[in-house]
């Protein structure tokens, strides 16, 4: 199977044409904003519990990132980024 990446001639373990995917951050922000909006409409307006709202806001950010990374991420691109980070070239 042919791979879509070009490797550095000096260090054959470093990928030179890999680009970080910004769609994951955009998806995270969109999902997080929608979840806070939905929580505000469904729960915060009714009971007004600020502690629960703060806990929901704190715990929904990593969950939003995980969902966005699962839905919008590319496994080959992430593997190339992790490889370059391990080699110290990122």
SETORDO-218551 format. One record per residue (C-alpha): x, y, z; residue number from 0. Coordinates in nm, 4 decimals, decimal comma, padded with zeros to 6 digits. Example, Ala and Ser with C-alpha at 12.3 -4.5 7.8 and 13.67 -1.06 7.14 Angstrom:
<r px="01,2300" py="-00,4500" pz="00,7800" num="0"/>
<r px="01,3670" py="-00,1060" pz="00,7140" num="1"/>
//
This chain:
<r px="00,0000" py="00,0000" pz="00,0000" num="0"/>
<r px="00,1351" py="00,3414" pz="-00,0963" num="1"/>
<r px="00,1496" py="00,6010" pz="00,1799" num="2"/>
<r px="00,0539" py="00,9665" pz="00,1170" num="3"/>
<r px="00,3444" py="01,1209" pz="00,3086" num="4"/>
<r px="00,6912" py="01,2421" pz="00,2199" num="5"/>
<r px="00,9719" py="01,1646" pz="00,4627" num="6"/>
<r px="01,2733" py="01,3761" pz="00,5533" num="7"/>
<r px="01,5914" py="01,2635" pz="00,3720" num="8"/>
<r px="01,8108" py="01,3096" pz="00,6828" num="9"/>
<r px="01,5747" py="01,1338" pz="00,9241" num="10"/>
<r px="01,3473" py="00,8826" pz="00,7514" num="11"/>
<r px="01,1151" py="00,8651" pz="01,0520" num="12"/>
<r px="01,0037" py="01,2315" pz="01,0242" num="13"/>
<r px="00,7081" py="01,3176" pz="00,8010" num="14"/>
<r px="00,7525" py="01,6486" pz="00,6165" num="15"/>
<r px="00,4121" py="01,7143" pz="00,4594" num="16"/>
<r px="00,1777" py="01,6640" pz="00,7548" num="17"/>
<r px="-00,0618" py="01,9450" pz="00,8528" num="18"/>
<r px="-00,2552" py="01,9739" pz="01,1788" num="19"/>
<r px="-00,6305" py="01,9476" pz="01,1290" num="20"/>
<r px="-00,8103" py="02,2621" pz="01,2510" num="21"/>
<r px="-01,1533" py="02,1063" pz="01,2032" num="22"/>
<r px="-01,1182" py="01,9315" pz="01,5380" num="23"/>
<r px="-01,0866" py="02,2614" pz="01,7262" num="24"/>
<r px="-01,3733" py="02,4167" pz="01,5311" num="25"/>
<r px="-01,5924" py="02,1131" pz="01,5980" num="26"/>
<r px="-01,5004" py="02,1189" pz="01,9667" num="27"/>
<r px="-01,5979" py="02,4830" pz="02,0036" num="28"/>
<r px="-01,9237" py="02,4334" pz="01,8154" num="29"/>
<r px="-02,0219" py="02,1248" pz="02,0146" num="30"/>
<r px="-01,9225" py="02,2860" pz="02,3461" num="31"/>
<r px="-02,1197" py="02,6025" pz="02,2716" num="32"/>
<r px="-02,4245" py="02,4010" pz="02,1688" num="33"/>
<r px="-02,4064" py="02,1829" pz="02,4804" num="34"/>
<r px="-02,3879" py="02,4900" pz="02,7078" num="35"/>
<r px="-02,6785" py="02,6469" pz="02,5209" num="36"/>
<r px="-02,8850" py="02,3291" pz="02,5523" num="37"/>
<r px="-02,7977" py="02,2919" pz="02,9225" num="38"/>
<r px="-02,8992" py="02,6518" pz="02,9857" num="39"/>
<r px="-03,2339" py="02,6046" pz="02,8129" num="40"/>
<r px="-03,3121" py="02,2678" pz="02,9713" num="41"/>
<r px="-03,1772" py="02,2862" pz="03,3290" num="42"/>
<r px="-03,0233" py="02,6176" pz="03,4360" num="43"/>
<r px="-03,3311" py="02,8212" pz="03,3514" num="44"/>
<r px="-03,5477" py="02,5929" pz="03,5651" num="45"/>
<r px="-03,3454" py="02,5285" pz="03,8814" num="46"/>
<r px="-03,0747" py="02,8008" pz="03,8691" num="47"/>
<r px="-02,8100" py="02,5751" pz="04,0238" num="48"/>
<r px="-02,4809" py="02,7478" pz="03,9465" num="49"/>
<r px="-02,2635" py="02,4726" pz="04,0939" num="50"/>
<r px="-02,4174" py="02,2116" pz="03,8665" num="51"/>
<r px="-02,3828" py="02,4477" pz="03,5705" num="52"/>
<r px="-02,0136" py="02,5022" pz="03,6499" num="53"/>
<r px="-01,9556" py="02,1290" pz="03,6818" num="54"/>
<r px="-02,1341" py="02,0674" pz="03,3523" num="55"/>
<r px="-01,9251" py="02,3363" pz="03,1818" num="56"/>
<r px="-01,6022" py="02,1894" pz="03,3204" num="57"/>
<r px="-01,6799" py="01,8303" pz="03,2264" num="58"/>
<r px="-01,8407" py="01,8955" pz="02,8892" num="59"/>
<r px="-01,5283" py="02,0569" pz="02,7402" num="60"/>
<r px="-01,3174" py="01,7362" pz="02,7407" num="61"/>
<r px="-01,6201" py="01,5393" pz="02,6260" num="62"/>
<r px="-01,6755" py="01,7808" pz="02,3365" num="63"/>
<r px="-01,3108" py="01,7463" pz="02,2377" num="64"/>
<r px="-01,3321" py="01,3672" pz="02,2492" num="65"/>
<r px="-01,6447" py="01,3584" pz="02,0329" num="66"/>
<r px="-01,5021" py="01,6075" pz="01,7812" num="67"/>
<r px="-01,1743" py="01,4192" pz="01,7630" num="68"/>
<r px="-01,3566" py="01,0917" pz="01,7038" num="69"/>
<r px="-01,5897" py="01,2315" pz="01,4371" num="70"/>
<r px="-01,3542" py="01,4715" pz="01,2551" num="71"/>
<r px="-01,0087" py="01,3251" pz="01,3152" num="72"/>
<r px="-00,7998" py="01,1307" pz="01,0670" num="73"/>
<r px="-00,6048" py="00,8427" pz="01,2158" num="74"/>
<r px="-00,3185" py="00,8599" pz="00,9632" num="75"/>
<r px="-00,2739" py="01,2331" pz="01,0177" num="76"/>
<r px="-00,2744" py="01,1939" pz="01,3959" num="77"/>
<r px="-00,0229" py="00,9110" pz="01,3732" num="78"/>
<r px="00,2092" py="01,1288" pz="01,1643" num="79"/>
<r px="00,1765" py="01,4182" pz="01,4108" num="80"/>
<r px="00,2485" py="01,1893" pz="01,7072" num="81"/>
<r px="00,5479" py="01,0422" pz="01,5241" num="82"/>
<r px="00,6917" py="01,3880" pz="01,4549" num="83"/>
<r px="00,6350" py="01,4925" pz="01,8159" num="84"/>
<r px="00,8149" py="01,1806" pz="01,9347" num="85"/>
<r px="01,1062" py="01,2590" pz="01,7022" num="86"/>
<r px="01,1202" py="01,6189" pz="01,8295" num="87"/>
<r px="01,0427" py="01,7864" pz="01,4997" num="88"/>
<r px="00,7109" py="01,9475" pz="01,5827" num="89"/>
//
